[in-house]
Amino acid sequence: MMKSFAQDGAFLEIAQQQHVIFYHLGYFSHGIVAAMAEVVKLQLEFEGVAGTTRRKLFSSFIELSQNVLHYSADALPTEPPEDAKLGQGSVCISRQDGHYQMLCANPIASDKVNALRDRLEPLRSMSLEQIKQAYRESLRAETPADSKGAGLGFLTMARDASAPLEFAFHPSTQDAGITLFCLKATI
């Protein structure tokens, strides 16, 4: 019992040293995302984060959480409606060197890696104006078949970020059909 408590203290100390504002690892549902959004909103207000930065952080937090909820390969079905599910993953907000880091990780089907990389890689070299133009074009376009929205999530995060989005894929050592998708946005 005491060892576990000591480990919890170590986690808290590390989180404080790393300036972690919010962290969640587990399943995501619409209700959980709504509750987490309220916590994030209050925490950002408490931290005194400027309005524009707070909006960008909140928007990116919602996009990252929606990504886990909708696209996690480790999902539990729920009662109707049929599109409801619990997606497993993690999201973290921390403050580093005057910027905020938004991190997200969730398992995806390995056969989706190339398509996801093809959507993300061009964003890394686009100017802010090009990202805004692509965003406007996506608003007018039809929803992509593999998207739960209008395909605006990555564009929204890229538009609000102060550096190019970073991403990585880590194939599972336990399941050849699963890859861990990691995404980082700096605000």
C-alpha positions as a Markdown table, in Angstrom:
| # | Residue | x | y | z |
|---|---|---|---|---|
| 1 | Met | 0.0 | 0.0 | 0.0 |
| 2 | Met | 2.7 | 2.5 | 0.9 |
| 3 | Lys | 4.8 | 1.6 | -2.2 |
| 4 | Ser | 1.8 | 2.4 | -4.4 |
| 5 | Phe | 1.2 | 5.7 | -2.7 |
| 6 | Ala | 4.9 | 6.6 | -3.1 |
| 7 | Gln | 4.6 | 5.8 | -6.8 |
| 8 | Asp | 1.6 | 8.0 | -7.1 |
| 9 | Gly | 3.6 | 10.8 | -5.5 |
| 10 | Ala | 6.3 | 10.3 | -8.0 |
| 11 | Phe | 3.8 | 10.6 | -10.8 |
| 12 | Leu | 2.5 | 13.8 | -9.4 |
| 13 | Glu | 6.0 | 15.2 | -9.0 |
| 14 | Ile | 6.9 | 14.3 | -12.6 |
| 15 | Ala | 3.7 | 15.8 | -13.9 |
| 16 | Gln | 4.4 | 19.0 | -12.1 |
| 17 | Gln | 8.0 | 19.1 | -13.4 |
| 18 | Gln | 6.7 | 18.6 | -16.9 |
| 19 | His | 4.0 | 21.3 | -16.4 |
| 20 | Val | 1.2 | 18.9 | -17.3 |
| 21 | Ile | -2.1 | 20.8 | -17.3 |
| 22 | Phe | -4.3 | 17.9 | -18.3 |
| 23 | Tyr | -3.8 | 14.1 | -19.0 |
| 24 | His | -6.2 | 11.3 | -19.6 |
| 25 | Leu | -5.5 | 7.7 | -20.6 |
| 26 | Gly | -8.4 | 5.4 | -21.1 |
| 27 | Tyr | -11.7 | 5.2 | -23.0 |
| 28 | Phe | -13.3 | 8.3 | -24.6 |
| 29 | Ser | -17.1 | 8.7 | -25.1 |
| 30 | His | -19.1 | 11.8 | -26.0 |
| 31 | Gly | -19.9 | 12.3 | -22.3 |
| 32 | Ile | -16.3 | 11.8 | -21.2 |
| 33 | Val | -15.1 | 14.3 | -23.8 |
| 34 | Ala | -17.7 | 16.8 | -22.7 |
| 35 | Ala | -16.6 | 16.4 | -19.0 |
| 36 | Met | -12.9 | 16.6 | -19.9 |
| 37 | Ala | -13.6 | 19.7 | -22.1 |
| 38 | Glu | -15.1 | 21.4 | -19.0 |
| 39 | Val | -12.1 | 20.5 | -16.9 |
| 40 | Val | -9.7 | 21.8 | -19.6 |
| 41 | Lys | -11.6 | 25.0 | -20.1 |
| 42 | Leu | -11.6 | 25.7 | -16.3 |
| 43 | Gln | -7.9 | 24.8 | -16.0 |
| 44 | Leu | -6.9 | 27.1 | -18.9 |
| 45 | Glu | -8.9 | 29.9 | -17.3 |
| 46 | Phe | -7.3 | 29.2 | -13.9 |
| 47 | Glu | -3.8 | 29.3 | -15.5 |
| 48 | Gly | -4.6 | 32.7 | -17.0 |
| 49 | Val | -4.1 | 31.7 | -20.6 |
| 50 | Ala | -4.9 | 34.5 | -23.0 |
| 51 | Gly | -8.2 | 34.3 | -24.8 |
| 52 | Thr | -6.9 | 33.5 | -28.3 |
| 53 | Thr | -4.5 | 30.9 | -27.1 |
| 54 | Arg | -7.2 | 29.4 | -24.9 |
| 55 | Arg | -9.5 | 29.1 | -27.9 |
| 56 | Lys | -6.8 | 27.4 | -30.0 |
| 57 | Leu | -5.9 | 25.0 | -27.2 |
| 58 | Phe | -9.6 | 24.2 | -26.5 |
| 59 | Ser | -10.3 | 23.6 | -30.2 |
| 60 | Ser | -7.2 | 21.4 | -30.7 |
| 61 | Phe | -8.1 | 19.5 | -27.5 |
| 62 | Ile | -11.6 | 18.8 | -28.9 |
| 63 | Glu | -10.1 | 17.6 | -32.3 |
| 64 | Leu | -7.6 | 15.3 | -30.6 |
| 65 | Ser | -10.3 | 13.8 | -28.3 |
| 66 | Gln | -12.6 | 13.4 | -31.3 |
| 67 | Asn | -9.8 | 11.6 | -33.1 |
| 68 | Val | -9.5 | 9.1 | -30.3 |
| 69 | Leu | -13.2 | 8.7 | -29.9 |
| 70 | His | -13.9 | 8.1 | -33.6 |
| 71 | Tyr | -10.8 | 6.4 | -35.0 |
| 72 | Ser | -9.4 | 4.3 | -32.2 |
| 73 | Ala | -9.0 | 0.6 | -33.2 |
| 74 | Asp | -9.4 | -0.3 | -29.6 |
| 75 | Ala | -13.1 | 0.6 | -29.3 |
| 76 | Leu | -15.9 | -0.9 | -27.3 |
| 77 | Pro | -19.4 | -0.9 | -28.8 |
| 78 | Thr | -22.2 | 0.7 | -26.8 |
| 79 | Glu | -25.9 | 0.5 | -26.9 |
| 80 | Pro | -27.7 | 2.3 | -29.8 |
| 81 | Pro | -27.3 | 4.6 | -31.5 |
| 82 | Glu | -25.1 | 2.3 | -33.7 |
| 83 | Asp | -22.4 | 5.0 | -34.2 |
| 84 | Ala | -21.8 | 5.3 | -30.4 |
| 85 | Lys | -18.7 | 3.7 | -29.1 |
| 86 | Leu | -15.9 | 4.1 | -26.6 |
| 87 | Gly | -12.5 | 4.7 | -28.2 |
| 88 | Gln | -9.3 | 4.0 | -26.2 |
| 89 | Gly | -6.3 | 6.4 | -26.2 |
| 90 | Ser | -4.7 | 9.3 | -24.4 |
| 91 | Val | -4.5 | 13.0 | -24.6 |
| 92 | Cys | -2.1 | 15.4 | -22.8 |
| 93 | Ile | -1.7 | 19.1 | -22.5 |
| 94 | Ser | 1.6 | 20.5 | -21.1 |
| 95 | Arg | 3.4 | 23.8 | -21.1 |
| 96 | Gln | 7.0 | 23.8 | -22.4 |
| 97 | Asp | 9.2 | 26.7 | -23.2 |
| 98 | Gly | 6.4 | 29.3 | -23.4 |
| 99 | His | 4.3 | 27.1 | -25.7 |
| 100 | Tyr | 1.6 | 24.5 | -25.1 |
| 101 | Gln | 2.1 | 20.9 | -26.3 |
| 102 | Met | -1.0 | 18.9 | -27.2 |
| 103 | Leu | -0.3 | 15.2 | -27.4 |
| 104 | Cys | -2.6 | 12.4 | -28.5 |
| 105 | Ala | -2.1 | 8.7 | -29.0 |
| 106 | Asn | -4.5 | 5.9 | -30.0 |
| 107 | Pro | -4.3 | 2.6 | -31.7 |
| 108 | Ile | -5.4 | 2.5 | -35.4 |
| 109 | Ala | -5.7 | -0.3 | -37.9 |
| 110 | Ser | -2.3 | -0.7 | -39.6 |
| 111 | Asp | -3.8 | -0.6 | -43.1 |
| 112 | Lys | -4.8 | 3.0 | -42.4 |
| 113 | Val | -1.3 | 4.3 | -41.7 |
| 114 | Asn | -0.4 | 5.2 | -45.3 |
| 115 | Ala | -3.6 | 7.1 | -45.9 |
| 116 | Leu | -3.2 | 9.0 | -42.6 |
| 117 | Arg | 0.4 | 9.8 | -43.4 |
| 118 | Asp | -0.7 | 11.1 | -46.8 |
| 119 | Arg | -3.2 | 13.4 | -45.2 |
| 120 | Leu | -0.7 | 14.7 | -42.6 |
| 121 | Glu | 2.6 | 15.1 | -44.4 |
| 122 | Pro | 1.5 | 17.9 | -46.8 |
| 123 | Leu | 0.3 | 20.0 | -43.8 |
| 124 | Arg | 3.9 | 20.1 | -42.5 |
| 125 | Ser | 5.1 | 22.1 | -45.5 |
| 126 | Met | 2.1 | 24.3 | -46.1 |
| 127 | Ser | 2.1 | 28.0 | -45.1 |
| 128 | Leu | -0.6 | 29.3 | -42.8 |
| 129 | Glu | -2.4 | 30.9 | -45.8 |
| 130 | Gln | -2.3 | 27.5 | -47.7 |
| 131 | Ile | -3.8 | 25.8 | -44.6 |
| 132 | Lys | -6.6 | 28.4 | -44.4 |
| 133 | Gln | -7.3 | 28.0 | -48.1 |
| 134 | Ala | -7.4 | 24.2 | -47.8 |
| 135 | Tyr | -9.8 | 24.6 | -44.8 |
| 136 | Arg | -12.1 | 26.8 | -46.8 |
| 137 | Glu | -12.1 | 24.3 | -49.6 |
| 138 | Ser | -12.8 | 21.4 | -47.2 |
| 139 | Leu | -15.9 | 23.3 | -45.9 |
| 140 | Arg | -17.3 | 23.3 | -49.4 |
| 141 | Ala | -16.3 | 19.8 | -50.3 |
| 142 | Glu | -18.2 | 16.6 | -49.6 |
| 143 | Thr | -17.3 | 14.7 | -46.4 |
| 144 | Pro | -14.6 | 12.1 | -47.1 |
| 145 | Ala | -15.9 | 8.6 | -46.9 |
| 146 | Asp | -13.6 | 7.6 | -44.1 |
| 147 | Ser | -14.3 | 10.8 | -42.0 |
| 148 | Lys | -16.8 | 11.3 | -39.2 |
| 149 | Gly | -16.8 | 15.1 | -40.0 |
| 150 | Ala | -15.9 | 17.3 | -42.9 |
| 151 | Gly | -12.2 | 16.3 | -42.7 |
| 152 | Leu | -11.4 | 19.5 | -41.0 |
| 153 | Gly | -9.7 | 18.2 | -37.8 |
| 154 | Phe | -6.1 | 18.1 | -38.9 |
| 155 | Leu | -6.5 | 21.4 | -40.8 |
| 156 | Thr | -8.0 | 23.1 | -37.7 |
| 157 | Met | -5.0 | 21.9 | -35.6 |
| 158 | Ala | -2.5 | 22.9 | -38.3 |
| 159 | Arg | -4.1 | 26.3 | -38.6 |
| 160 | Asp | -4.0 | 27.0 | -34.8 |
| 161 | Ala | -0.5 | 25.5 | -34.3 |
| 162 | Ser | 2.7 | 27.6 | -34.0 |
| 163 | Ala | 4.8 | 24.8 | -35.5 |
| 164 | Pro | 4.1 | 22.0 | -38.0 |
| 165 | Leu | 2.1 | 19.1 | -36.6 |
| 166 | Glu | 4.3 | 16.2 | -35.6 |
| 167 | Phe | 3.2 | 12.6 | -35.9 |
| 168 | Ala | 4.6 | 9.1 | -35.6 |
| 169 | Phe | 3.4 | 5.5 | -36.1 |
| 170 | His | 4.5 | 2.7 | -33.9 |
| 171 | Pro | 3.5 | -0.8 | -35.0 |
| 172 | Ser | 2.2 | -3.0 | -32.2 |
| 173 | Thr | 4.6 | -5.7 | -31.0 |
| 174 | Gln | 1.5 | -7.8 | -30.0 |
| 175 | Asp | -0.9 | -7.3 | -32.9 |
| 176 | Ala | 0.4 | -7.0 | -36.5 |
| 177 | Gly | -2.9 | -5.3 | -37.5 |
| 178 | Ile | -2.6 | -2.5 | -35.0 |
| 179 | Thr | -0.4 | 0.6 | -35.0 |
| 180 | Leu | -0.1 | 3.3 | -32.3 |
| 181 | Phe | -0.7 | 6.7 | -33.9 |
| 182 | Cys | 0.8 | 9.7 | -32.0 |
| 183 | Leu | 0.1 | 13.3 | -32.9 |
| 184 | Lys | 1.6 | 16.5 | -31.4 |
| 185 | Ala | 0.5 | 20.0 | -31.9 |
| 186 | Thr | 2.4 | 23.0 | -30.5 |
| 187 | Ile | 0.2 | 26.1 | -29.7 |
